[in-house]
Amino acid sequence: MVNLGLIRRAWLEMRGPTIAFGLAAMVVSTMIHFALPRFQKSLEAFQLPASRLMNLNNLRSAMLGTDVSNAAGREIAAGVAWSHPFFLALVFAHIITVCTRVPAGEVDKGTMDVLLGLPVSRLQLFISETIAAVGTSCMVIVLSVIGSRIGNSMAPEGMTPDLGRVVMVAAVLMLLVAAVGAIAMLFSTITDRRMRAVAAVLMVVVASLLLNYLGLIWEPAKKAVFLSLLNYYRPIGPLGQGAWPLRDMAVLGGIAGAVWLAAGAWFSRRDLSTT
């Protein structure tokens, strides 16, 4: 079911966005992992009033999706860095870009007939596109990890998290990216216009971000926070406890697998033509 020619074709089309988003993610990761530990260290040097400290903890808890009142400064700084909206926006933008290429992008460009005219099955095409998307996403995340280590190398003493725990966070992030990518592939198979598919995925991502931030500070949002994909991506857990968040990983993996199968089934059965 794997066609190396299709994977090479996908890589040639994806390499530009992958390199651009990967380098951008590495630079942003370097900057925030350099700045946030210093900011956290400076906060620890001051004796903040209880009310201001509570407000600050509420803000960081909302960003991280979990209570940080008992977490150490090193884990808080790294957790906020790995959950930073600007960083996540780059990672999500990459996976949405590559996963809406086929079929919506091909139909949009008027080249779907040519692609389906190749001596390959739709299943081969779908699996090959998936492998290419996963591979390029891994490249972006690896570059992000490299950026985080570069930034942490210039952090104050005692503010650098262990590499093993950072790898745990990267693995959970990869599952989150896989879930967003599967949703992007599903919308790409449903619509014939790429921008519509991109807009639909963005709505899901923005809704997840909003629910995740409101879940700890607004009572009505607590009942719906389980619908947020980011509810299952909480870097502070692996960073603080050094344990794999198996439940969250299982949920993200299950969502990614179920939506991917639905996208594949839809792709294999729907009419696809540009004439």
N, C-alpha and C positions, 0 to 999 in steps of 0.2 A: 504493500500500500504506500510505500515511501518512494517518491520519485526524486532522485538527486538533481535532475535537470530543472524541475519545478522549484526545488529549494534554492538552487543557484539563481534562478530567475527572480525569485522573491527577494533574495539577499541583495541582488544588484539594484533592485528598486527600493529596498529598505535601507541600504547602507548610508545614504545621505542623511535622512532623518535620524537614524540610529546614532551616527557619529555626532551629529549636532546636539541631540537631546542628551546623549551620554556625557559629552564634554560639559554641557551646561549643568547637568546634574552634579558632576564631579566638582565643578567650580563652586556651585551653590552649597554643596555639602561641605566643602573645605571651609567656606566662609562661616557658615552657621556653627560648625563644630569647633571653629577657632573662637568665635565671638561668645557663644552661649556659656561655655564653661567659665570664661572670664567674668561674664555678667553674674553668673551664679556665685562665683567665689567672692565677688565684691558685695553681693547681698548678704552672704554669710558673715562678712566683716562688720556689718551694721546690726544693731539691735532694733529691728522694726517693731512698731507697736502691734499689739495682738490683732487689732482690727485690720490694719494694712496687710499683715502677714496672711490673715485669713482670706482677704480679697485676692491676694496674689496666688495663694494655693488654689482657690476656686477657679481662677483663670487658667492655671496650668493643668488642673484636673480636667477642665472642659476640653482643653487641647489634646490631652493624653487619653481621655475617655476612662479614667480611673482615678481614685483618690490618691493624692501624692503627699498627704500631710505627714506620713511616716517614712517617706522615701528619702534616701541620701541625696546630697546635692549633685554628685557625679551622675547618678542615674536620672535625676530630673533633667539636667542639662542635655544629656545624650538623648533621653526620651523625647524632649521637646524638639530637638534637632531632627530626629528621624520622623517626627510628626508634623514638621513645619509645612504649612499650606503651600508655600512657594515651591518647596522641594517636591511635595506630592503632586503638585500641578504639572511639573515637568515630566515626572514618571508616568502619570496618567495620560498626558498629551501624547507621549510616544506610543503607548500601547493602543490608544484610540486611533492614532494615525495609521499604524500598520495593520490593525485589525478591521478597518473599514475599507481597505483597498479592494477586496474580493468578497462578494461580487459587486457591491454598490459602486465602488470606484470604477470598475471596468465597465459597468453598464452606463455610468455617467459619461465616461470618455468615448463610448461607442465601440469598445474593443472586446466586449464579452463574446461575441460570435467568433472572433478570431481565437480567443483563448479556449473556448469549448470545442473549436475545430481541431485542436491538437489531439493526437492519439493517446489520450489519458482519460481516466474516469473522473467523475466529479468527486468521488471519495478520495482518490489520489490527490486531487487538487486541494481539497479541504484539509487533509492531513498534512500535506506538504506546507501549506500556508500556516498551519498551526505550529509546526516545528520551527519554521523560520521566525514566527512571531515570538515564540518562547525563547529561542536562541538570542534574538536581538534584545529582548527584555532582560535576559540574564546579563548581557554585556552592559546595559545601562545600570543595572543594580551593582555589578562588580565595580564599575567606575565610581559609583556613589560610595561604596565601601572604601575604595582607595582614597577618595576625597575626604571621607570622614577620618581616616587614619592620618592623613596629612594635616588636617585641621587640629586633631587631637594631639599631634606631636608638638604643637606650639601652645598647648593649653597649660594652665598652671599645674603644679605637681599634685598628684592625687585625683585629678579630674578626668583621667583617660579610662574609659571602660575596657574590660578585657575583650580581646579579639573574638574569642569563642562566643561571647554573649552578643557581640555585634553580628556575627554570622547567623545566630538564631533570629535576630531581628530581620536580617536580610532575607532569610528563608520565609518568614511570615509575610514580608513585603512582597516576595515573589508570588505567593499564593493570592494575595490581595490583587496584584497586577493581573494574575491569571483570571480571576473572577471578573475584573473589569474588562479584560480582553475578550472573554467569552460573551459577555453582554454586548460588547461592540460587534462581535461576529454575528450574534443573533439579529441585532438591528440592521446590520449590513445585508443580511439575507432577506429581511422583511421588506425593506424599502429599495427603490431603484435609484435613489439620490443619496450621494455620500454625505452631503451636508445635513440632510435629515437624520441620517444614522448618527453622525457626530453629535448633533443637537440632542438626540434622545439619550445617548450615553452621558453627555454632560449633565443632563437633568438628573439622571440617577446618581452621578458622582456628587453633584452639588447638594442634592437632598440627603445623601449619606453624610457629607460634611456637616450640614446644618443640624441634622438629628444628633450626630455625635457630640457637637459642641453644646447643644441645648439639653442633652440628656441628664447632665449633672446639676444644672442650674435652673431648670424649669420643670416643674412637676408633671404637667401634661405630656411632655416629650419623653419622660421616662418609660411610659407604656409602649412607645413606638420605637425606642432606640434599638431594639433587636433587629429592626429592619435595615439598619445602617451597616454597610459593609465595613466601615471603619470601627464599628463596635467590636470587631473581631481582630483588629490590628492595634495592639496595645504594647508598644515597645518597652514601656516601663516594667512590664512583667518579666520578660527574659533578662533585661538589663539588671534588675534588682535581685531576682531570685536565682538566676542562672539555670532555669528549668525551661524545657520546651513547652509552649502553650498548646498542648495537643488538642484540646477541645476547640480552641479558636482555629487552629490549622485544619481540623477536620471539617468545621463549618465552611471555611473559605474554599477548601478543596472540593467539598460536596457541591457548593454553589457553582464553582467553576466547571466541574464535571457535568452536572445536570444541564446547565445552560449550554455548554459546548455540544452535548449530545442533541439538544433541541435545535441548535443552530445547524448542526450537520444534517439532521433529518429534514429540516426545512429546505436547506440548500440542495439536497439530493432530489427533492420532489417538485420544487417550484419551477415555473416557466421562466427561462432566462434568455432574453433576446434583445438586441438593440435595433432590430429592423421592424 
